Amino acid sequence: MSTDVLPSDTADPSEPEDLISVTLLPPDALADRLKSGLLSFPVTHFDADLRVDEARYREHLAWQSSFDVAGLFAAGGTGEGFSMTSEEIDRVVRIAVEEAGSSVPVLAPATGSTAQAIAQAQAAQEAGASGLLLFPPYLTEASQAGLVEHIGAVCRATDLGVIVYSRANAILADVTVAEVADRNPNLIGLKDGIGDIEQMTRTYAKVGDRLIYVGGLPTAETFALPLLQLGVSTYSSALYNFLPEFALRFYAAVRAQDRVAVYSMLNDFVLPYIDIRDRTKGYAVSIVKAGLTAVGRDGGRVRPPLTDLTEAERAELSALVGKIS
Ligand SMILES: O=CCCC(=O)C(=O)O
């Protein structure tokens, strides 16, 4: 298993320069790239039998990477990585690197047990991914000391930059974030899936710019403006899947701290959108696929344990999308 990652200053002459410059970024360069813009978390398309629909996924990736985004996280939360086998994740990551990797850094998930996350991290490096998003371990509760060991084991298994996802059974205290940042040079970021203002404040106060910070709550636009003030570097946008121009306009308004523009877009779309989203657990992903269908790009169905929007909810969403399109 090759573990050497060619940083751009030792490019392989047989590789086209742009491929080396985007997909094989050293961790610190990846961090700088990711914090510079909005982050794409593409859905993964499934066919009528809920198998990965490669053709439609490729088409979606080509569209998503044609706009100015800083990174693309394959098989992330919105990508339903939690519903895939390791083999499917590897396949989806390889497709994403092929389809989008020459224009935007592609990051892969590392999920589940420590052993599984290590195997996925090494497969992702082999597949040409630029970095990793380390998800919480599966199911079990864990102590902070146990999470430090889990995160360290995965970081040591790869040369890629790693972003750790604080959420669910893996909520990281500020002192834990400081410890894993100190122990793991290739740990480049923290994705916040909690939205606790005090916790984010304490973490940034203690760790500062040693890490980048990704706002990663469902429909992250809702929290983007206040989180920016706490030190959060950027955020992941699921809305970007079906309203890329809107999502980029929203991101620009957040960066400009244009409160009037941000609240206008929150009122016009985001808040009514999350009213639909909040009707059923898991809709944060299902509504994105329904949004793709609403804009004329079939998003397909979600896999269990998620459920799809009802026809009435789809009609409500289409009407909302129609108002801002
Ligand atoms: O707004 C979106 C959150 C997307 C995300 O962070 C994920 O899919 O994991």
The ligand as an SDF file (V2000), in Angstrom:
LIG
                    3D

  9  8  0  0  0  0  0  0  0  0999 V2000
  -25.5730   21.7890    5.3200 O   0  0  0  0  0  0  0  0  0  0  0  0
  -25.0360   20.8190    5.3580 C   0  0  0  0  0  0  0  0  0  0  0  0
  -24.2830   19.8970    6.1210 C   0  0  0  0  0  0  0  0  0  0  0  0
  -23.6690   18.8550    5.2280 C   0  0  0  0  0  0  0  0  0  0  0  0
  -22.6970   18.0480    5.9930 C   0  0  0  0  0  0  0  0  0  0  0  0
  -21.9700   18.5660    6.8050 O   0  0  0  0  0  0  0  0  0  0  0  0
  -22.6350   16.6070    5.7660 C   0  0  0  0  0  0  0  0  0  0  0  0
  -23.2490   16.1620    4.7830 O   0  0  0  0  0  0  0  0  0  0  0  0
  -21.9640   15.9160    6.5540 O   0  0  0  0  0  0  0  0  0  0  0  0
  1  2  2  0
  2  3  1  0
  3  4  1  0
  4  5  1  0
  5  6  2  0
  5  7  1  0
  7  8  2  0
  7  9  1  0
M  END
$$$$
